[in-house]
């Protein structure tokens, strides 16, 4: 069976140039971040040879994401969202320049790398809710699921090319790798400068506990949204193995930076293929059980990867993991966006980022600590089993998710 193309999605969405500019900017910035991730992970592990330090990279991103998420959501609902994204990406670009200079001049060490990762994470915390909240205003509601799938396919295309090219370029040194990442951030900024998007809050509200936690209250009052984002939180927290890929690449699969790039890209390959299908065929029924099945598949794929000692089998397992994760991500994203009013999207997206996006970094920290205690293979097996346990528990705890038939009801 041939893989469906995104031609139908592109044809319908090309009529909305603002969304296409948004998509191109996301493609460039996502590409840049994936290149950066390969360089940082390999450089730190090359310096220390300690898997715990790979967990610290995740922690350095997780802490600012959690501490700043609610203020960032409030800012995204109170100020021009496009300007927020321009400022935050500019600051990330400056941090990348320091990584370039530090690697070139030889003064870059583990502490400075972690500090700069923390700074980038802080600005990303403000960028994320502003950027994601823009999408529903760029396309009609009927095209939103397709736009989210195409948006995800752009990120996955960047994730495929970014780690592979990043690992290949790292053979020539971190300066070259960080330099490419910085150039891509500049590309994203130039595209965003031409994006026509205007958001003016109806009423400017001061930052209070009530406004900060409005997104939390909104989600708690809706069991379907709470169920899907908490399911993904615990699945990624337990089942994520990406932080340990340098260990698997060097010590278990016996490959180098290029092999690490392939391993980092493999989940994106699976996710990209699945996003092509989702961009063409919108999920029509039994979306709740589809999400549970996808998260269970994520756990099984994690177990296969953990037990594999063959590079090609590991790549297939990671590709399957990425495909299952894409199904979960599109269902979750469509449910959250379709059921949230525009004036609340920044704060709801910020809470969602705590549940979902930062779970990647916290999962990396958890994986690093567990790997230091019991080894990388055992840590990943425990995560895969834990994911399956969470799926079974959530099917009982959230019948509203289990019984959900359509994205829009």
NORUR-V80094 format. One record per residue. N is the residue number from 1. RES is the residue in one letter. PSI is psi in whole degrees, 0 to 359 (NA if undefined). Layout:
# NORUR-V80094
n->(N,N)
res->(RES,RES)
psi->(PSI,PSI)
This chain:
# NORUR-V80094
n->(1,2,3,4,5,6,7,8,9,10,11,12,13,14,15,16,17,18,19,20,21,22,23,24,25,26,27,28,29,30,31,32,33,34,35,36,37,38,39,40,41,42,43,44,45,46,47,48,49,50,51,52,53,54,55,56,57,58,59,60,61,62,63,64,65,66,67,68,69,70,71,72,73,74,75,76,77,78,79,80,81,82,83,84,85,86,87,88,89,90,91,92,93,94,95,96,97,98,99,100,101,102,103,104,105,106,107,108,109,110,111,112,113,114,115,116,117,118,119,120,121,122,123,124,125,126,127,128,129,130,131,132,133,134,135,136,137,138,139,140,141,142,143,144,145,146,147,148,149,150,151,152,153,154,155,156,157,158,159,160,161,162,163,164,165,166,167,168,169,170,171,172,173,174,175,176,177,178,179,180,181,182,183,184,185,186,187,188,189,190,191,192,193,194,195,196,197,198,199,200,201,202,203,204,205,206,207,208,209,210,211,212,213,214,215,216,217,218,219,220,221,222,223,224,225,226,227,228,229,230,231,232,233,234,235,236,237,238,239,240,241,242,243,244,245,246,247,248,249,250,251,252,253,254,255,256,257,258,259,260,261,262,263,264,265,266,267,268,269,270,271,272,273,274,275,276,277,278,279,280,281,282,283,284,285,286,287,288,289,290,291,292,293,294,295,296,297,298,299,300,301,302,303,304,305,306,307,308,309,310,311,312,313,314,315,316,317,318,319,320,321,322,323,324,325,326,327,328,329,330,331,332,333,334,335,336,337,338,339,340,341,342,343,344,345,346,347,348,349,350,351,352,353,354,355,356,357,358,359,360,361,362,363,364,365,366,367,368,369,370,371,372,373,374,375,376,377,378,379,380,381,382,383,384,385,386,387,388,389,390,391,392,393,394,395,396,397,398,399,400,401,402,403,404,405,406,407,408,409)
res->(X,X,X,X,X,X,X,X,X,X,X,X,X,X,X,X,X,X,X,X,X,X,X,X,X,X,X,X,X,X,X,X,X,X,X,X,X,X,X,X,X,X,X,X,X,X,X,X,X,X,X,X,X,X,X,X,X,X,X,X,X,X,X,X,X,X,X,X,X,X,X,X,X,X,X,X,X,X,X,X,X,X,X,X,X,X,X,X,X,X,X,X,X,X,X,X,X,X,X,X,X,X,X,X,X,X,X,X,X,X,X,X,X,X,X,X,X,X,X,X,X,X,X,X,X,X,X,X,X,X,X,X,X,X,X,X,X,X,X,X,X,X,X,X,X,X,X,X,X,X,X,X,X,X,X,X,X,X,X,X,X,X,X,X,X,X,X,X,X,X,X,X,X,X,X,X,X,X,X,X,X,X,X,X,X,X,X,X,X,X,X,X,X,X,X,X,X,X,X,X,X,X,X,X,X,X,X,X,X,X,X,X,X,X,X,X,X,X,X,X,X,X,X,X,X,X,X,X,X,X,X,X,X,X,X,X,X,X,X,X,X,X,X,X,X,X,X,X,X,X,X,X,X,X,X,X,X,X,X,X,X,X,X,X,X,X,X,X,X,X,X,X,X,X,X,X,X,X,X,X,X,X,X,X,X,X,X,X,X,X,X,X,X,X,X,X,X,X,X,X,X,X,X,X,X,X,X,X,X,X,X,X,X,X,X,X,X,X,X,X,X,X,X,X,X,X,X,X,X,X,X,X,X,X,X,X,X,X,X,X,X,X,X,X,X,X,X,X,X,X,X,X,X,X,X,X,X,X,X,X,X,X,X,X,X,X,X,X,X,X,X,X,X,X,X,X,X,X,X,X,X,X,X,X,X,X,X,X,X,X,X,X,X,X,X,X,X,X,X,X,X,X,X,X,X,X,X,X,X)
psi->(130,151,129,143,171,16,318,316,316,321,317,326,344,340,355,85,330,318,320,324,318,314,318,320,318,321,313,314,325,319,313,318,324,320,316,318,319,313,315,313,314,320,316,315,329,327,316,332,31,117,337,326,332,325,326,330,315,320,321,333,327,316,307,329,320,313,328,357,311,314,323,321,319,317,319,332,349,346,163,121,323,321,324,315,319,316,314,321,327,319,324,324,320,321,322,324,324,321,320,310,319,321,323,316,350,13,7,125,180,316,316,322,313,323,315,324,321,316,314,319,324,315,328,329,324,330,317,306,326,317,311,330,346,330,311,339,354,344,160,156,325,335,1,312,320,321,320,320,319,322,315,323,325,316,321,325,320,322,332,306,324,302,320,312,322,315,321,315,331,340,327,359,159,335,315,319,311,325,319,318,317,320,322,325,322,322,314,317,320,325,318,331,335,359,125,103,129,126,121,117,142,317,123,123,141,159,106,173,322,315,324,319,12,323,322,314,320,314,318,330,357,96,328,313,315,318,315,321,327,326,312,325,305,328,313,321,318,323,353,128,5,330,334,4,321,325,312,318,312,314,337,314,351,54,178,202,323,320,321,320,320,318,318,328,336,314,325,328,310,318,322,315,316,322,326,314,316,331,335,322,104,137,128,331,160,45,331,308,329,319,317,317,321,318,323,318,323,315,318,317,323,319,318,316,318,324,355,141,12,130,316,322,321,320,319,316,318,325,318,319,315,322,314,320,325,318,313,317,318,318,312,312,318,318,314,314,320,334,11,128,153,322,346,356,324,313,321,319,324,316,319,323,327,314,318,298,317,344,333,313,318,324,323,319,314,318,320,316,314,321,323,333,314,358,155,319,311,321,319,323,315,319,318,317,318,323,317,324,319,319,313,318,318,330,330,318,332,74,336,324,315,323,0,128,317,159,319,116,NA)
